[in-house]
Amino acid sequence: MSLQQRYPKSNSRLRALCITTLVIAVITLSTRAAVWAQRAPAEHDGALVGEADFGPLIHIEAVEVSGNSSTDAEVIRKALPIKAGDSLRTGSAKLEAARYRVLALGFFRKVKLSLAKGSERGQVILLVDVEERGTIVLNRIFFGNSLVTPWWAGVDLTERNFFGTGLAVGGAFVVTGENKAEGGRSQHSAVLRASDSAFFATRFGWQASGYRLEASEPYRVRGEPDNGEFTNFSAFDYDRIGVRAALSSRLGSLARFNLGGRFERVRADLPASPMQQLPNGESRVIDVHLENGTSHVASLFASYDRDTRADPVLPFSGDRLLLHSEFASDVVAGDYQYASLRAKYQRWWPVVGTQQVVSAHFSGGVVLGDAPLFERIHVGDLNRMVSGRALGLVTSATPSLDLLDFSTDELTYGEVGGLAEVQYSYKLFRGSNWIYGGELFAGAGLWTLITTADVDPRESPPIDLLVDAGLRLDTEIGIFELSVANALGRLPL
């Protein structure tokens, strides 16, 4: 049974009305946010805010750093796009960009720039005053249970400023209970990583990681698409071990480009002929997108990151663009040949000062060729109301809620996917010793996931609704998000 065969024709007008209404709301909110942003006064912690290059010419005699007790002053100086000996105008945009660059390190709660008189006329000293935050960050906590997996747990930690050197060192692990699906087992995954964004005080950096996981992947063999009971699934096992490494280069003040490679070994124990019994009595062969036995993935990747957010944790203005492309070949040492492109763009507009904020979030990807299963787009990558992969492990087979009745409950993996979402956030407070800030938020959007083998150009692609609301807290050890979607992805529904 295809995705489109289950669509109730009588509901087509209702679905079209829902989608049209949401699209109009997204466009209206985005347009209004731009107008509000023009009316709202700009608020900055720094003393230097200017338009592009105006005012008298000044010469930077020295850069002095204060407020840093754990971070080496040289780490801050090398993050600045302004150095001693540079000449610029007092209204140069580089001054505000310099503040953002230091904030983007993630080591500081506040960064303030000011100018002091130098030793002679025309010479000034750039003063950088910082307020440090904790650099041991709890990036993520993995936990939950589902109808297929009785429990899973793990953490992802990073020391972003190792002994004040600016070197980031981190790791993560996840372990699970035994997969209840026929043939299932317990799973575990672990990764170690390190990076330096400014190697030897240059604009170049590096990053490297190693990872190991043993997975037990559930796949449907019977039952209705909206039934996530473990008795409707079987599982096959595979394990992966690999390394990734990349070199990076700073492009201007607020952007970075990465170029690297990856090599990993995959060992899979696949069923002889995986089949699914459809509700209408027919059967179909399941393609698990893995080579049986031992295979290898060899790829090159490139990424681009541009970040103009005024606050990297609870943003109230600016935007961020992330692009990632990867190409794997069987010419050298790999057994898979594919290409993928993933992108994410986020934009924030202050509505009333910086307390009320509207933001737009877009993400998507496309995978071409013979990509292994774990490189394809998973429904949890797009829909936060479904359990996402925990460090590469699939811990739940619970289907999407299919709110718009487009048979999205039949989707697990695809080659083309995207999400468009609008959020409203209200800043509750800023500043304390351990909890730095908090905000309430609510959002809605549309997502789609397409399996190219099932595409029928005469039919509409499957589309569904994402809704979420909750609380975000900026703390000494990272950001915590308590939301409706977060809860739905961890409950055995």
MARFI-677993 format. One record per residue (C-alpha): residue number from 1; residue in one letter; y, x, z. Coordinates in nm, 4 decimals, padded with zeros to 6 digits. Example, Ala and Ser with C-alpha at 12.3 -4.5 7.8 and 13.67 -1.06 7.14 Angstrom:
BEGIN
    nr   rest         yy         xx         zz
     1      A   -00.4500    01.2300    00.7800
     2      S   -00.1060    01.3670    00.7140
END
This chain:
BEGIN
    nr   rest         yy         xx         zz
     1      M    00.0000    00.0000    00.0000
     2      S    00.3335    00.1512   -00.1027
     3      L    00.6498    00.1388    00.1029
     4      Q    00.8081   -00.1153   -00.1277
     5      Q    00.5139   -00.3581   -00.1321
     6      R    00.5824   -00.4511    00.2321
     7      Y    00.9499   -00.5425    00.1837
     8      P    01.0075   -00.9153    00.2430
     9      K    01.2032   -01.0326   -00.0616
    10      S    01.3675   -01.3116    00.1368
    11      N    01.5396   -01.0527    00.3592
    12      S    01.6890   -00.8441    00.0771
    13      R    02.0334   -01.0042    00.1067
    14      L    02.0356   -00.9593    00.4838
    15      R    01.9416   -00.5914    00.4525
    16      A    02.2070   -00.5393    00.1848
    17      L    02.4672   -00.7089    00.4082
    18      C    02.3723   -00.4879    00.7084
    19      I    02.3928   -00.1691    00.5032
    20      T    02.7200   -00.2680    00.3354
    21      T    02.8766   -00.3581    00.6706
    22      L    02.7744   -00.0254    00.8271
    23      V    02.8983    00.1771    00.5281
    24      I    03.2344   -00.0028    00.5408
    25      A    03.2540    00.0659    00.9155
    26      V    03.1830    00.4360    00.8606
    27      I    03.4510    00.4649    00.5919
    28      T    03.7030    00.2637    00.7961
    29      L    03.6513    00.4663    01.1136
    30      S    03.6760    00.7945    00.9226
    31      T    03.9988    00.6816    00.7540
    32      R    04.1516    00.5536    01.0766
    33      A    04.0517    00.8730    01.2569
    34      A    04.2446    01.0787    01.0039
    35      V    04.5537    00.8617    01.0670
    36      W    04.5099    00.8851    01.4455
    37      A    04.4718    01.2616    01.4184
    38      Q    04.8104    01.2830    01.2454
    39      R    04.9717    01.0797    01.5252
    40      A    04.7983    01.2568    01.8150
    41      P    04.9748    01.5591    01.9637
    42      A    04.7851    01.8849    01.9387
    43      E    04.6661    02.0155    02.2744
    44      H    04.5576    02.3744    02.3190
    45      D    04.4864    02.6036    02.6088
    46      G    04.6487    02.8993    02.4360
    47      A    05.0200    02.9708    02.4351
    48      L    05.0235    03.0660    02.0681
    49      V    04.9954    02.7788    01.8232
    50      G    05.1533    02.8109    01.4839
    51      E    05.1495    02.7068    01.1248
    52      A    05.0654    02.9521    00.8523
    53      D    05.2667    03.2757    00.8721
    54      F    05.6288    03.2285    00.9735
    55      G    05.8643    03.3957    01.2190
    56      P    05.9608    03.7581    01.2713
    57      L    05.7222    04.0411    01.1923
    58      I    05.5554    04.2030    01.4933
    59      H    05.3251    04.5011    01.5392
    60      I    05.0312    04.4862    01.7804
    61      E    05.0606    04.7935    02.0011
    62      A    04.7562    04.7158    02.2179
    63      V    04.5126    04.4389    02.3150
    64      E    04.4683    04.3849    02.6882
    65      V    04.1896    04.1676    02.8314
    66      S    04.1871    04.0042    03.1742
    67      G    03.9674    03.7571    03.3642
    68      N    03.6397    03.9154    03.2520
    69      S    03.4123    04.0212    03.5367
    70      S    03.0727    04.0065    03.3594
    71      T    03.1698    04.0717    02.9980
    72      D    03.2708    04.4111    02.8675
    73      A    03.6301    04.3994    02.7388
    74      E    03.5196    04.5687    02.4172
    75      V    03.2935    04.2716    02.3397
    76      I    03.6031    04.0505    02.3449
    77      R    03.8166    04.2946    02.1447
    78      K    03.5611    04.3272    01.8653
    79      A    03.5392    03.9472    01.8371
    80      L    03.9125    03.9268    01.7656
    81      P    04.0332    03.9245    01.4032
    82      I    04.3435    04.1100    01.5297
    83      K    04.3311    04.4763    01.6279
    84      A    04.5754    04.7268    01.7731
    85      G    04.7895    04.8589    01.4863
    86      D    04.7917    04.5299    01.2917
    87      S    05.1156    04.3730    01.1731
    88      L    05.1665    03.9968    01.1487
    89      R    05.4240    03.7266    01.2024
    90      T    05.4641    03.5392    01.5305
    91      G    05.3606    03.2134    01.3633
    92      S    05.0514    03.3563    01.1951
    93      A    04.7458    03.1292    01.1911
    94      K    04.5413    03.4373    01.2804
    95      L    04.6625    03.4043    01.6395
    96      E    04.5048    03.0620    01.6895
    97      A    04.1978    03.1719    01.4905
    98      A    04.1639    03.4628    01.7322
    99      R    04.1390    03.2228    02.0265
   100      Y    03.8702    03.0189    01.8501
   101      R    03.6754    03.3353    01.7713
   102      V    03.6601    03.4346    02.1372
   103      L    03.5696    03.0787    02.2424
   104      A    03.2927    03.0757    01.9803
   105      L    03.1188    03.3592    02.1662
   106      G    03.0170    03.0929    02.4173
   107      F    03.0860    03.3192    02.7155
   108      F    03.4102    03.1555    02.8288
   109      R    03.5375    02.8170    02.9466
   110      K    03.8979    02.8926    02.8508
   111      V    04.0769    03.1524    02.6410
   112      K    04.4551    03.1971    02.6490
   113      L    04.6538    03.4281    02.4213
   114      S    05.0095    03.5416    02.4863
   115      L    05.2446    03.8209    02.3841
   116      A    05.4170    04.0767    02.6057
   117      K    05.6856    04.3316    02.5202
   118      G    05.5603    04.6646    02.3958
   119      S    05.7011    05.0119    02.4435
   120      E    05.9748    04.9630    02.1816
   121      R    06.1453    04.6956    01.9732
   122      G    05.9064    04.5153    01.7360
   123      Q    05.5999    04.6319    01.9284
   124      V    05.4049    04.3735    02.1335
   125      I    05.0959    04.3690    02.3499
   126      L    04.8426    04.0918    02.2823
   127      L    04.7211    03.9549    02.6161
   128      V    04.3813    03.7838    02.6196
   129      D    04.3083    03.5969    02.9426
   130      V    03.9591    03.4466    02.9728
   131      E    03.7771    03.2274    03.2232
   132      E    03.4073    03.3050    03.2175
   133      R    03.1226    03.0567    03.2204
   134      G    02.7544    03.1121    03.2923
   135      T    02.5819    03.2948    03.0095
   136      I    02.2233    03.2051    03.1017
   137      V    02.1865    02.8880    02.8974
   138      L    01.9182    02.6247    02.9143
   139      N    01.9218    02.5332    02.5458
   140      R    01.6644    02.2602    02.5754
   141      I    01.4085    02.1036    02.8066
   142      F    01.0919    01.9779    02.6402
   143      F    00.9137    01.6952    02.8167
   144      G    00.7668    01.3512    02.7575
   145      N    00.4489    01.1607    02.6885
   146      S    00.3223    00.9453    02.4043
   147      L    00.0215    00.7355    02.3079
   148      V   -00.1333    01.0428    02.1417
   149      T   -00.0227    01.3194    02.3807
   150      P   -00.0497    01.2482    02.7563
   151      W    00.2267    01.4988    02.8382
   152      W    00.4217    01.7939    02.7062
   153      A    00.6599    02.0299    02.8838
   154      G    00.8585    02.3449    02.8133
   155      V    01.1988    02.5145    02.8213
   156      D    01.4244    02.7158    02.5897
   157      L    01.6418    02.9769    02.7644
   158      T    01.8933    03.2327    02.6366
   159      E    02.0944    03.5048    02.8061
   160      R    02.3873    03.5114    02.5638
   161      N    02.5597    03.8142    02.7133
   162      F    02.2890    04.0567    02.8260
   163      F    02.4414    04.2826    03.0944
   164      G    02.7872    04.2081    02.9475
   165      T    02.7069    04.3781    02.6155
   166      G    02.7269    04.0693    02.3928
   167      L    02.3562    04.1017    02.3066
   168      A    02.1720    03.7668    02.3177
   169      V    01.8116    03.7628    02.4398
   170      G    01.6050    03.4476    02.4738
   171      G    01.2733    03.2730    02.4552
   172      A    01.1055    02.9344    02.4657
   173      F    00.7651    02.7815    02.5232
   174      V    00.5974    02.4394    02.5067
   175      V    00.2535    02.3338    02.6302
   176      T    00.0870    01.9934    02.5910
   177      G   -00.2039    01.7958    02.7236
   178      E   -00.5058    01.7355    02.5024
   179      N   -00.4341    01.5381    02.1871
   180      K   -00.6173    01.2036    02.2282
   181      A   -00.6723    01.1576    01.8542
   182      E   -01.0234    01.2213    01.7267
   183      G   -01.0720    01.5979    01.6895
   184      G   -00.7519    01.6746    01.8850
   185      R   -00.6904    01.9513    02.1383
   186      S   -00.4112    02.0783    02.3612
   187      Q   -00.1229    02.2627    02.1931
   188      H    00.1121    02.5444    02.2830
   189      S    00.4006    02.7286    02.1194
   190      A    00.6167    03.0267    02.2174
   191      V    00.9028    03.2269    02.0658
   192      L    01.0986    03.5405    02.1642
   193      R    01.4317    03.6277    02.0020
   194      A    01.7250    03.8686    02.0187
   195      S    02.0540    03.9031    01.8305
   196      D    02.3816    04.0941    01.8198
   197      S    02.6722    03.9353    01.6341
   198      A    02.8794    04.2558    01.6147
   199      F    02.6583    04.5609    01.5808
   200      F    02.8406    04.8832    01.6872
   201      A    03.1721    04.6937    01.6952
   202      T    03.1555    04.6105    01.3217
   203      R    03.1635    04.2765    01.1409
   204      F    02.7898    04.3071    01.0837
   205      G    02.5175    04.1780    01.3123
   206      W    02.1435    04.1199    01.3288
   207      Q    01.8900    03.8749    01.4653
   208      A    01.5115    03.8832    01.5031
   209      S    01.2393    03.6622    01.6464
   210      G    00.8646    03.6457    01.6831
   211      Y    00.6622    03.3287    01.7355
   212      R    00.3098    03.2034    01.7956
   213      L    00.1781    02.8481    01.8071
   214      E   -00.1498    02.6575    01.8125
   215      A   -00.1103    02.3036    01.6813
   216      S   -00.3226    01.9901    01.6674
   217      E   -00.1633    01.7672    01.4026
   218      P   -00.2302    01.3903    01.4166
   219      Y   -00.2663    01.1921    01.0932
   220      R   -00.3268    00.8208    01.0440
   221      V   -00.6756    00.7133    00.9337
   222      R   -00.6521    00.3379    00.9970
   223      G   -00.4370    00.0581    01.1387
   224      E   -00.1057   -00.1082    01.0620
   225      P    00.1924    00.1281    01.0127
   226      D    00.3682    00.0015    01.3263
   227      N    00.0647    00.0635    01.5505
   228      G    00.0829    00.4038    01.7170
   229      E   -00.2371    00.3788    01.9257
   230      F   -00.4306    00.7078    01.9295
   231      T   -00.7476    00.5294    01.8076
   232      N   -00.5790    00.4965    01.4655
   233      F   -00.5450    00.8742    01.4275
   234      S   -00.7494    01.1867    01.3759
   235      A   -00.6227    01.5431    01.4167
   236      F   -00.6730    01.8807    01.2520
   237      D   -00.5987    02.2212    01.4031
   238      Y   -00.3952    02.5124    01.2731
   239      D   -00.2205    02.8110    01.4243
   240      R    00.0712    03.0258    01.3128
   241      I    00.1997    03.3695    01.4056
   242      G    00.5012    03.5278    01.2415
   243      V    00.8310    03.7140    01.2526
   244      R    01.1810    03.6481    01.1200
   245      A    01.4655    03.8983    01.0852
   246      A    01.8125    03.8792    00.9345
   247      L    02.1360    04.0707    00.8914
   248      S    02.4676    03.8898    00.9254
   249      S    02.8243    03.9500    00.8202
   250      R    03.1421    03.7933    00.9498
   251      L    03.3456    03.6290    00.6734
   252      G    03.7032    03.5948    00.7868
   253      S    03.7801    03.4635    01.1337
   254      L    03.5532    03.1635    01.1677
   255      A    03.2576    03.2035    00.9309
   256      R    02.9377    03.4053    00.9145
   257      F    02.6753    03.4692    00.6454
   258      N    02.3106    03.5583    00.7184
   259      L    02.0464    03.7010    00.4884
   260      G    01.6903    03.7620    00.6025
   261      G    01.3194    03.7298    00.5530
   262      R    01.0121    03.5867    00.7158
   263      F    00.6414    03.6560    00.7119
   264      E    00.3711    03.4640    00.8920
   265      R   -00.0007    03.4083    00.8956
   266      V   -00.1399    03.0548    00.9023
   267      R   -00.4980    02.9728    00.9937
   268      A   -00.6070    02.6104    00.9419
   269      D   -00.9294    02.4233    01.0151
   270      L   -00.8976    02.1233    00.7851
   271      P   -01.1199    01.8161    00.7520
   272      A   -01.3417    01.8169    00.4431
   273      S   -01.1889    01.5066    00.2864
   274      P   -00.9175    01.3381    00.4982
   275      M   -00.8888    00.9684    00.4122
   276      Q   -00.6805    00.6741    00.5311
   277      Q   -00.8177    00.3203    00.5355
   278      L   -00.5269    00.0948    00.4386
   279      P   -00.4809   -00.2508    00.5969
   280      N   -00.5605   -00.4172    00.2600
   281      G   -00.9056   -00.2548    00.2567
   282      E   -00.8245    00.0214    00.0071
   283      S   -00.8563    00.3928    00.0864
   284      R   -00.6429    00.6870   -00.0093
   285      V   -00.6827    01.0638    00.0108
   286      I   -00.4417    01.2401    00.2471
   287      D   -00.2760    01.5632    00.1374
   288      V   -00.2197    01.7729    00.4521
   289      H   -00.0171    02.0366    00.2597
   290      L   -00.2001    02.3365    00.4051
   291      E   -00.4521    02.5849    00.2707
   292      N   -00.7867    02.5754    00.4499
   293      G   -00.8748    02.8991    00.6292
   294      T   -00.6230    03.1832    00.6365
   295      S   -00.3043    03.1775    00.4295
   296      H    00.0381    03.3431    00.4438
   297      V    00.4020    03.2440    00.4086
   298      A    00.6477    03.5032    00.2752
   299      S    01.0074    03.3970    00.2185
   300      L    01.3716    03.5013    00.1920
   301      F    01.6458    03.2899    00.3435
   302      A    02.0242    03.2757    00.3526
   303      S    02.2575    03.0755    00.5737
   304      Y    02.6293    03.0124    00.6099
   305      D    02.8061    02.8924    00.9254
   306      R    03.1750    02.7983    00.9415
   307      D    03.3009    02.6716    01.2763
   308      T    03.6593    02.5605    01.3485
   309      R    03.5882    02.3529    01.6604
   310      A    03.8494    02.3863    01.9330
   311      D    03.5717    02.3529    02.1942
   312      P    03.2163    02.4583    02.0977
   313      V    03.0533    02.2421    02.3684
   314      L    03.2453    01.9120    02.3868
   315      P    03.4563    01.9238    02.0676
   316      F    03.7731    01.7173    02.0239
   317      S    03.8981    01.8572    01.6909
   318      G    03.7898    02.0790    01.4023
   319      D    03.4687    02.0843    01.2049
   320      R    03.1465    02.2775    01.1515
   321      L    02.9498    02.3413    00.8325
   322      L    02.5943    02.4805    00.8328
   323      L    02.4009    02.5648    00.5147
   324      H    02.0492    02.7093    00.5057
   325      S    01.8401    02.7878    00.1974
   326      E    01.4948    02.9422    00.1760
   327      F    01.2736    03.0593   -00.1078
   328      A    00.9050    03.1415   -00.0658
   329      S    00.6922    03.3020   -00.3335
   330      D    00.3254    03.3757   -00.3964
   331      V    00.4189    03.6784   -00.6097
   332      V    00.4170    03.9329   -00.3241
   333      A    00.2085    03.8268   -00.0267
   334      G    00.2551    03.4525    00.0209
   335      D    00.0236    03.1650   -00.0673
   336      Y    00.2986    02.9014   -00.0917
   337      Q    00.5763    02.8759   -00.3473
   338      Y    00.8676    02.6513   -00.2613
   339      A    01.2436    02.6296   -00.2140
   340      S    01.4398    02.4334    00.0420
   341      L    01.8037    02.3575    00.1166
   342      R    01.9314    02.2058    00.4390
   343      A    02.2901    02.1229    00.5273
   344      K    02.4863    01.9818    00.8191
   345      Y    02.8542    01.8917    00.8384
   346      Q    03.0345    01.7587    01.1475
   347      R    03.4004    01.6676    01.1914
   348      W    03.5945    01.5603    01.5026
   349      W    03.9290    01.3756    01.5181
   350      P    04.1281    01.3216    01.8408
   351      V    04.2366    00.9584    01.8773
   352      V    04.4501    00.9622    02.1931
   353      G    04.5302    01.3188    02.2912
   354      T    04.1924    01.4822    02.3335
   355      Q    04.0401    01.2192    02.5637
   356      Q    03.9141    00.9805    02.2941
   357      V    03.7456    01.1296    01.9882
   358      V    03.5882    00.9946    01.6725
   359      S    03.3431    01.2158    01.4864
   360      A    03.1392    01.2001    01.1658
   361      H    02.8017    01.3715    01.1334
   362      F    02.6150    01.4320    00.8075
   363      S    02.2880    01.6184    00.7644
   364      G    02.0197    01.6355    00.5001
   365      G    01.7738    01.8468    00.3116
   366      V    01.5532    01.8778    00.0078
   367      V    01.2228    02.0647   -00.0301
   368      L    01.0902    02.1571   -00.3748
   369      G    00.7489    02.2925   -00.4650
   370      D    00.4332    02.3618   -00.2668
   371      A    00.5764    02.3811    00.0848
   372      P    00.3412    02.3926    00.3852
   373      L    00.3362    02.0899    00.6127
   374      F    00.5557    02.2444    00.8820
   375      E    00.8331    02.3244    00.6302
   376      R    00.8653    01.9634    00.5137
   377      I    01.1165    01.7218    00.6658
   378      H    00.9773    01.5316    00.9640
   379      V    01.1049    01.1844    01.0548
   380      G    01.2068    01.3210    01.3969
   381      D    01.4403    01.5702    01.2243
   382      L    01.6586    01.2770    01.1166
   383      N    01.5946    00.9905    01.3574
   384      R    01.6562    01.0809    01.7234
   385      M    01.4893    00.7539    01.8260
   386      V    01.1558    00.9141    01.7288
   387      S    00.9999    01.2166    01.9017
   388      G    01.0999    01.5290    01.7149
   389      R    00.8856    01.8377    01.6794
   390      A    00.8807    02.0372    02.0038
   391      L    00.9078    02.4031    01.9013
   392      G    00.7081    02.3218    01.5856
   393      L    00.4510    02.0967    01.7552
   394      V    00.4067    01.7264    01.6709
   395      T    00.3578    01.5557    02.0083
   396      S    00.3804    01.1897    01.9073
   397      A    00.2574    00.9619    01.6304
   398      T    00.4768    00.6699    01.7370
   399      P    00.6324    00.5267    01.4184
   400      S    00.9968    00.4505    01.3520
   401      L    01.1224    00.1142    01.4800
   402      D    01.1971    00.0011    01.1207
   403      L    01.5073   -00.1917    01.2296
   404      L    01.6141   -00.2819    00.8740
   405      D    01.2608   -00.3752    00.7618
   406      F    01.2393   -00.1068    00.4919
   407      S    00.8900    00.0115    00.5976
   408      T    01.0258    00.3283    00.7553
   409      D    00.7422    00.2952    01.0090
   410      E    00.5167    00.4357    00.7338
   411      L    00.7120    00.7620    00.7145
   412      T    00.6125    01.0882    00.8817
   413      Y    00.6948    01.3709    00.6382
   414      G    00.9055    01.3824    00.3243
   415      E    01.0741    01.6149    00.0777
   416      V    01.4200    01.4536    00.0705
   417      G    01.6030    01.3244    00.3760
   418      G    01.9491    01.2592    00.5130
   419      L    02.1518    01.1110    00.7986
   420      A    02.5099    00.9812    00.8113
   421      E    02.6452    00.8878    01.1537
   422      V    02.9750    00.8045    01.3237
   423      Q    03.0266    00.8574    01.6981
   424      Y    03.2963    00.7649    01.9462
   425      S    03.3299    00.9695    02.2655
   426      Y    03.5417    00.9267    02.5756
   427      K    03.6124    01.2359    02.7863
   428      L    03.5481    01.1489    03.1503
   429      F    03.6644    01.4711    03.3129
   430      R    03.7127    01.8453    03.2659
   431      G    03.6775    02.1249    03.5153
   432      S    03.4753    02.1964    03.8258
   433      N    03.2746    02.4846    03.9631
   434      W    02.9361    02.3918    03.8145
   435      I    02.9853    02.0872    03.5911
   436      Y    03.2649    02.1760    03.3488
   437      G    03.3032    01.8381    03.1805
   438      G    03.1469    01.5117    03.0756
   439      E    03.1842    01.2430    02.8126
   440      L    03.0445    00.9008    02.7291
   441      F    02.9481    00.8449    02.3670
   442      A    02.8150    00.5781    02.1342
   443      G    02.7200    00.6057    01.7700
   444      A    02.5461    00.4452    01.4747
   445      G    02.4301    00.5668    01.1376
   446      L    02.1888    00.5381    00.8492
   447      W    01.9001    00.7704    00.7683
   448      T    01.6459    00.8009    00.4899
   449      L    01.3315    01.0034    00.4274
   450      I    01.1652    01.0124    00.0864
   451      T    00.8183    01.1321   -00.0068
   452      T    00.8587    01.2244   -00.3717
   453      A    00.4978    01.1336   -00.4559
   454      D    00.5771    00.7701   -00.3616
   455      V    00.9109    00.7436   -00.5430
   456      D    00.9494    00.4436   -00.7706
   457      P    01.2838    00.4573   -00.9584
   458      R    01.2809    00.0783   -00.9821
   459      E    01.2882    00.0357   -00.6053
   460      S    01.5373    00.1210   -00.3308
   461      P    01.4580    00.4178   -00.1056
   462      P    01.3584    00.3450    00.2542
   463      I    01.6666    00.3299    00.4797
   464      D    01.6924    00.2590    00.8501
   465      L    01.9444    00.2337    01.1291
   466      L    02.0059    00.4887    01.4052
   467      V    02.1875    00.3709    01.7185
   468      D    02.2545    00.5765    02.0286
   469      A    02.4698    00.5806    02.3418
   470      G    02.4760    00.7884    02.6548
   471      L    02.6316    01.0655    02.8620
   472      R    02.6879    01.4357    02.7810
   473      L    02.7508    01.6911    03.0551
   474      D    02.8804    02.0448    03.0027
   475      T    02.7376    02.2544    03.2866
   476      E    02.7072    02.6140    03.4002
   477      I    02.3635    02.6385    03.2339
   478      G    02.4256    02.4402    02.9165
   479      I    02.4817    02.0905    02.7861
   480      F    02.2709    01.7950    02.8986
   481      E    02.2480    01.4711    02.7023
   482      L    02.1164    01.1515    02.8611
   483      S    02.0961    00.8847    02.5920
   484      V    01.9051    00.5819    02.4690
   485      A    01.7593    00.7713    02.1716
   486      N    01.6617    01.0614    02.3973
   487      A    01.4629    00.8226    02.6187
   488      L    01.2949    00.6429    02.3279
   489      G    01.1626    00.9744    02.1953
   490      R    00.9872    01.0473    02.5251
   491      L    00.8310    00.7121    02.6126
   492      P    00.4784    00.6000    02.5133
   493      L    00.5874    00.3016    02.3021
END
